[in-house]
Amino acid sequence: MASVCFYFQVHQPNRLRDYTIFDSDSNYFDENKNAQICRKVAEKCYLPANSLMLELIRKYKGRFKISYSITGVLLEQLEMYAPEALKSFQELAETGCVEFIAETYYHSLSSLYSEQEFAEQIILHKQAIQRLFGQTPRVFRNTELIYNNDIAEVIGKIGGFSAIITEGVDRILGHRSPNFVYRATGSSDLKLLLKNYRLSDDIAFRFSNHDWSEWPLHAPKFASWVNDVNGCGFVVNLFMDYETFGEHQWESTGIFNFLRHLPQEILKHRDNDFKTPSEVAAAYDDSDVVDVPHTISWADIERDISAWRGNKMQHNALAEIYRLEKTVKDTEDEGIISDWRKLQTSDHFYYMCTKWFADGDVHKYFNPYESPYDSYINFMNVLDNLSSRCRTALCGKQNVLL
């Protein structure tokens, strides 16, 4: 039996406008750019991909299943700038063949800095999924699949989740395969679904690479690789950015045609099927415990957190924004709290990355800055203004009390 588990991350950040030390207003975000990019990605990816997914679900009468995690910050943008795309996700939810996964509402790194903020963002995201899609998420994925034993412990304390999605990192698995279900350290019932990064990346990154030895990739060939798992595992976890379809891999590469024919080829093998993450967790017993003492992610070739915490600029920016947590929340000002949380979105720190090896093109994608240093300066200018707003708000509260 080889169950194919398709999971897609769907995310776009709130990009900052150019903000100098001379700016003094609280208009931090470039709404024109955010609207433009949101509509562009909706037209190139979300709308055509969702239409195709709906077509496949109907064609295979429920045998084709998929899952998404859509960040809260993107849901807000879809409601404002591309409501037709949001509606298409809701149509998918109504099929009963699509599962929506919980994560941090603001696609943040809060799991590494503040347990309280981490838990609050998960609750906010679950509420958004319930409101918009009528589902209560049963599976959790952290921002960029960031995971360690401590994060699993927190998710266990929050409760309500049967599984966590993360990366199948070789140095963690050793001789073991990502094609089995595992269990989190210290937990009796929290399962781990690990990304098969080789097969996932064949679609997400190598599909249009003419220098790749397996190019061109057609559905029968990929299905044969899935079939090879039969007898050597139970599940093939294909986890990737949803923007793979139409944005990272343009329509002209044949990516939509590949996806259109893939279910047919996979289902030709009588032992294959498609399952959502919660169905995988329910169907298969865990084969072993996976111990992850050091933090992993699905980013870059290192699959660690160096994409966001690899240099002094990133460390400083992250330390400063989370240092403000108590001050921000003490203001009880919804606008300040919302802005602070939007500034936590991991993309702001990714733009500050100075790694330019094989991953350089990835870090440049959708990056609005000419250099990581420009990103850092702009971010810190905004954060300085936010800090000033906090002081003003707290002074106002004290005056009212007096």
Legacy VTK file of the C-alpha trace (Angstrom):
# vtk DataFile Version 3.0
C-alpha trace
ASCII
DATASET POLYDATA
POINTS 402 float
0.000 0.000 0.000
1.298 3.447 -0.957
-0.913 6.323 0.101
-0.068 9.601 -1.594
-0.513 12.544 0.746
-0.525 15.891 -1.066
-0.024 18.899 1.188
0.362 22.477 -0.085
1.554 25.566 1.753
-0.317 28.688 0.595
1.219 31.947 1.784
2.002 35.536 0.864
3.315 38.054 3.427
2.321 41.659 4.039
5.275 43.402 2.410
6.635 46.562 3.986
6.795 49.856 2.142
10.053 51.793 2.003
10.229 53.228 5.508
12.996 55.646 6.484
14.083 57.114 9.800
12.258 60.278 8.782
8.873 58.521 8.546
6.616 58.940 11.532
3.257 57.420 10.572
2.026 53.903 11.214
1.408 53.061 7.581
4.017 50.289 7.388
2.738 48.055 4.626
2.830 48.490 0.856
-0.806 47.692 0.164
-0.512 48.459 -3.552
2.277 45.930 -3.931
0.515 43.403 -1.704
-2.672 43.718 -3.747
-0.777 43.471 -7.039
1.139 40.336 -6.051
-1.912 38.698 -4.449
-3.969 39.161 -7.624
-1.069 38.053 -9.835
-0.524 34.820 -7.902
-4.280 34.220 -7.754
-4.491 34.493 -11.546
-1.405 32.370 -12.247
-1.758 29.777 -9.490
-4.685 29.752 -7.080
-7.553 30.033 -9.565
-6.298 27.637 -12.269
-4.851 25.161 -9.762
-8.023 25.146 -7.653
-10.130 24.664 -10.769
-8.004 21.683 -11.746
-8.111 20.209 -8.222
-11.906 20.478 -8.220
-12.048 18.832 -11.634
-9.890 15.929 -10.422
-11.867 15.445 -7.206
-15.079 15.216 -9.205
-13.563 13.016 -11.903
-12.275 10.446 -9.421
-15.402 10.646 -7.236
-13.587 11.306 -3.984
-10.583 9.047 -4.553
-8.335 12.059 -5.133
-7.658 14.009 -1.931
-5.433 16.949 -1.003
-4.684 19.286 1.891
-3.705 22.905 2.419
-2.383 25.216 5.065
-3.334 28.768 4.155
-1.797 31.407 6.391
-3.985 33.936 8.152
-2.138 36.829 6.530
-2.947 35.445 3.078
-6.563 34.742 3.993
-6.917 38.416 4.912
-5.402 39.458 1.573
-7.616 37.076 -0.381
-10.687 38.519 1.308
-9.595 42.031 0.328
-7.892 41.595 -3.047
-8.923 38.251 -4.583
-12.265 37.104 -3.122
-12.867 34.879 -6.139
-9.749 32.883 -5.182
-10.949 32.530 -1.596
-14.310 31.318 -2.899
-12.553 28.680 -4.997
-10.818 27.346 -1.865
-14.209 27.257 -0.136
-15.639 25.259 -3.042
-12.850 22.753 -2.545
-13.647 22.560 1.174
-17.240 21.649 0.344
-16.162 18.509 -1.540
-15.169 16.678 1.631
-11.918 15.658 -0.071
-9.815 18.594 1.088
-8.305 18.988 4.537
-7.184 22.337 5.976
-4.171 22.261 8.277
-3.514 24.501 11.272
-0.431 26.668 11.620
0.601 30.026 13.063
-1.809 32.671 11.795
1.013 35.095 10.939
3.422 32.487 9.518
5.768 33.461 12.325
8.810 32.112 14.151
7.012 32.416 17.482
7.594 28.719 18.231
11.263 29.598 18.757
10.681 32.662 20.945
7.370 32.733 22.800
5.236 29.757 23.772
2.340 32.037 24.667
2.390 33.903 21.337
2.835 30.615 19.486
-0.271 29.155 21.112
-2.305 32.341 20.568
-1.487 32.402 16.847
-2.460 28.745 16.454
-5.814 29.444 18.100
-6.366 32.475 15.847
-5.614 30.366 12.789
-7.930 27.541 13.846
-10.708 30.073 14.321
-10.127 31.486 10.824
-10.253 27.990 9.285
-13.474 27.238 11.149
-15.040 30.522 10.041
-14.047 30.343 6.381
-14.028 26.606 5.629
-16.181 24.991 8.294
-13.395 22.682 9.474
-11.634 22.235 12.793
-7.995 21.394 11.934
-6.741 18.101 13.325
-3.195 18.270 11.942
-0.592 20.949 12.632
2.271 22.263 10.524
4.584 24.909 11.841
5.913 27.773 9.733
8.205 26.348 7.025
7.881 22.930 8.715
10.043 24.138 11.626
10.109 21.402 14.242
11.889 20.057 17.313
10.982 18.052 20.403
10.032 21.160 22.382
7.591 22.293 19.690
5.953 18.854 19.727
5.575 19.149 23.503
3.810 22.513 23.158
1.484 21.165 20.456
0.672 18.255 22.737
-0.239 20.667 25.548
-2.454 22.741 23.230
-4.272 19.542 22.313
-6.692 18.636 19.561
-4.087 17.489 17.053
-3.408 13.937 15.905
-0.289 14.683 13.868
2.396 17.194 12.950
3.772 17.663 9.455
7.519 18.240 9.141
10.572 17.518 7.000
12.073 14.075 6.444
15.634 15.132 7.252
18.247 12.469 6.543
20.416 13.282 9.560
17.376 12.770 11.794
16.038 9.635 10.113
19.368 7.877 9.618
18.651 4.561 7.912
14.890 5.033 8.219
12.533 6.109 5.450
10.149 9.090 5.406
7.580 6.745 3.869
6.408 5.529 7.280
4.426 7.212 10.033
6.415 8.099 13.151
5.701 9.351 16.654
6.950 12.454 18.414
9.357 12.036 21.298
7.598 12.079 24.654
4.133 11.647 23.138
1.950 8.580 23.146
-0.444 9.706 20.434
1.052 12.612 18.417
2.191 11.257 15.073
4.726 12.730 12.660
4.249 12.841 8.891
7.588 13.413 7.199
8.058 14.980 3.793
9.601 12.805 1.106
11.794 15.670 -0.059
13.287 13.859 -3.033
9.967 13.189 -4.747
8.458 16.488 -3.560
11.370 18.492 -4.908
11.235 16.638 -8.216
7.942 18.462 -8.760
8.571 21.699 -6.867
12.110 22.511 -7.997
13.360 20.180 -10.731
10.284 19.839 -12.934
11.354 22.450 -15.523
15.122 21.985 -15.176
16.361 20.867 -18.586
19.711 19.882 -17.060
18.049 17.369 -14.745
18.733 13.796 -15.845
15.047 12.886 -15.467
13.712 15.815 -17.514
11.107 15.835 -18.920
9.052 14.484 -16.036
5.777 12.898 -17.075
3.046 11.439 -14.885
3.737 7.730 -15.721
7.399 8.089 -14.720
6.562 9.812 -11.435
3.851 7.244 -10.679
6.410 4.479 -11.176
8.573 6.080 -8.456
5.560 6.118 -6.149
4.873 2.460 -6.983
8.414 1.598 -5.906
7.402 2.490 -2.340
4.974 -0.451 -2.187
6.524 -2.939 0.218
9.010 -0.316 1.448
6.637 2.083 3.155
3.025 3.123 3.595
2.851 6.765 2.549
4.472 9.172 0.101
4.231 12.639 1.605
4.403 15.190 -1.201
4.689 18.559 0.555
5.356 21.764 -1.401
4.432 25.398 -1.939
1.145 25.689 -3.797
2.737 28.410 -5.929
4.670 25.541 -7.560
1.702 25.300 -9.925
1.728 28.241 -12.300
4.040 30.595 -10.411
7.321 28.815 -9.639
6.678 26.370 -12.477
4.899 28.308 -15.190
1.969 26.851 -17.078
4.185 26.656 -20.171
6.383 24.043 -18.441
3.490 21.576 -18.562
3.043 21.472 -14.786
-0.762 21.606 -14.940
-0.874 18.891 -17.577
1.403 16.760 -15.385
-0.912 17.211 -12.406
-4.008 16.496 -14.531
-2.708 13.044 -15.487
-0.979 12.104 -12.213
-3.995 10.701 -10.274
-4.888 8.370 -13.126
-1.354 6.996 -13.269
-1.053 6.555 -9.506
-4.439 4.874 -9.173
-3.584 2.354 -11.900
-1.737 0.438 -9.182
-4.457 -1.297 -7.156
-2.597 -0.817 -3.858
-2.274 2.966 -4.239
-4.630 5.623 -2.977
-4.749 9.267 -1.901
-5.194 10.266 1.731
-5.322 13.530 3.649
-2.862 13.958 6.544
-5.411 13.132 9.241
-6.450 10.020 7.284
-2.814 8.923 7.085
-2.438 9.411 10.847
-5.586 7.360 11.465
-4.791 4.602 8.974
-1.221 3.694 9.912
0.450 2.855 13.199
3.677 4.634 14.012
6.746 2.574 13.194
9.208 4.337 15.509
9.866 7.429 17.592
11.710 10.305 15.917
13.948 12.307 18.243
14.588 15.882 17.032
16.645 17.699 19.697
17.877 20.320 17.216
15.510 22.424 15.122
14.817 21.390 11.534
12.804 22.895 8.678
12.202 22.322 4.983
14.265 25.359 3.927
17.380 25.229 1.781
19.883 22.408 1.521
20.699 22.545 5.245
17.069 22.019 6.306
17.625 23.996 9.478
16.692 27.535 10.581
19.752 29.337 9.193
17.588 30.934 6.483
16.016 33.082 9.227
18.661 33.064 11.970
21.901 32.705 10.058
23.445 36.143 10.643
23.653 38.907 13.240
21.074 41.104 11.506
18.466 38.367 11.702
19.311 37.527 15.320
19.042 41.173 16.309
15.782 41.819 14.445
14.149 38.727 15.938
15.372 39.461 19.452
14.047 43.015 19.244
10.596 42.155 17.934
9.967 39.476 20.559
11.430 41.675 23.300
8.450 43.956 22.612
5.828 41.276 23.266
4.794 42.296 26.781
4.907 46.003 25.952
2.802 45.515 22.823
0.175 43.417 24.576
0.053 45.760 27.562
-1.121 48.562 25.252
-4.302 46.560 24.494
-4.305 48.485 21.217
-5.612 46.207 18.460
-3.826 48.162 15.724
-0.457 47.954 17.464
-0.880 44.257 18.239
-1.907 43.500 14.642
1.059 45.392 13.187
3.461 43.700 15.620
2.166 40.299 14.604
2.391 41.066 10.880
6.014 42.040 11.476
6.632 38.547 12.878
5.983 36.927 9.485
9.053 34.844 8.659
9.509 36.388 5.195
10.787 39.644 6.720
13.740 37.745 8.214
14.198 35.543 5.148
14.810 38.704 3.127
17.745 39.445 5.464
19.451 36.140 4.627
23.018 36.434 3.335
23.313 32.843 2.099
24.021 32.920 -1.626
25.099 29.403 -2.454
22.885 26.938 -4.326
19.896 28.512 -2.613
20.452 32.047 -3.894
17.651 32.090 -6.438
15.200 30.827 -3.828
16.027 33.703 -1.494
15.601 36.233 -4.288
12.129 35.034 -5.274
9.470 37.652 -4.436
12.163 39.576 -2.533
11.412 43.323 -2.788
14.876 44.411 -1.585
18.125 44.916 -3.454
20.131 43.482 -0.564
19.633 41.795 2.826
21.028 44.922 4.462
18.322 47.096 2.918
15.737 44.686 4.293
17.223 44.861 7.792
17.406 48.660 7.863
13.861 49.044 6.586
12.520 46.530 9.101
14.319 48.137 12.038
13.020 51.584 11.056
9.482 50.205 11.203
10.133 48.426 14.487
11.506 51.610 16.037
8.313 53.450 15.119
6.184 50.631 16.518
8.116 50.855 19.776
7.414 54.594 19.947
3.705 53.948 19.390
3.758 51.505 22.306
5.318 54.084 24.633
2.761 56.684 23.584
-0.134 54.272 24.092
1.079 53.203 27.538
1.563 56.808 28.607
-2.003 57.514 27.494
-3.307 54.606 29.563
-1.430 55.835 32.637
-2.852 59.331 32.242
-6.362 57.915 32.031
-5.774 55.943 35.230
-4.456 59.056 37.007
LINES 1 403
402 0 1 2 3 4 5 6 7 8 9 10 11 12 13 14 15 16 17 18 19 20 21 22 23 24 25 26 27 28 29 30 31 32 33 34 35 36 37 38 39 40 41 42 43 44 45 46 47 48 49 50 51 52 53 54 55 56 57 58 59 60 61 62 63 64 65 66 67 68 69 70 71 72 73 74 75 76 77 78 79 80 81 82 83 84 85 86 87 88 89 90 91 92 93 94 95 96 97 98 99 100 101 102 103 104 105 106 107 108 109 110 111 112 113 114 115 116 117 118 119 120 121 122 123 124 125 126 127 128 129 130 131 132 133 134 135 136 137 138 139 140 141 142 143 144 145 146 147 148 149 150 151 152 153 154 155 156 157 158 159 160 161 162 163 164 165 166 167 168 169 170 171 172 173 174 175 176 177 178 179 180 181 182 183 184 185 186 187 188 189 190 191 192 193 194 195 196 197 198 199 200 201 202 203 204 205 206 207 208 209 210 211 212 213 214 215 216 217 218 219 220 221 222 223 224 225 226 227 228 229 230 231 232 233 234 235 236 237 238 239 240 241 242 243 244 245 246 247 248 249 250 251 252 253 254 255 256 257 258 259 260 261 262 263 264 265 266 267 268 269 270 271 272 273 274 275 276 277 278 279 280 281 282 283 284 285 286 287 288 289 290 291 292 293 294 295 296 297 298 299 300 301 302 303 304 305 306 307 308 309 310 311 312 313 314 315 316 317 318 319 320 321 322 323 324 325 326 327 328 329 330 331 332 333 334 335 336 337 338 339 340 341 342 343 344 345 346 347 348 349 350 351 352 353 354 355 356 357 358 359 360 361 362 363 364 365 366 367 368 369 370 371 372 373 374 375 376 377 378 379 380 381 382 383 384 385 386 387 388 389 390 391 392 393 394 395 396 397 398 399 400 401
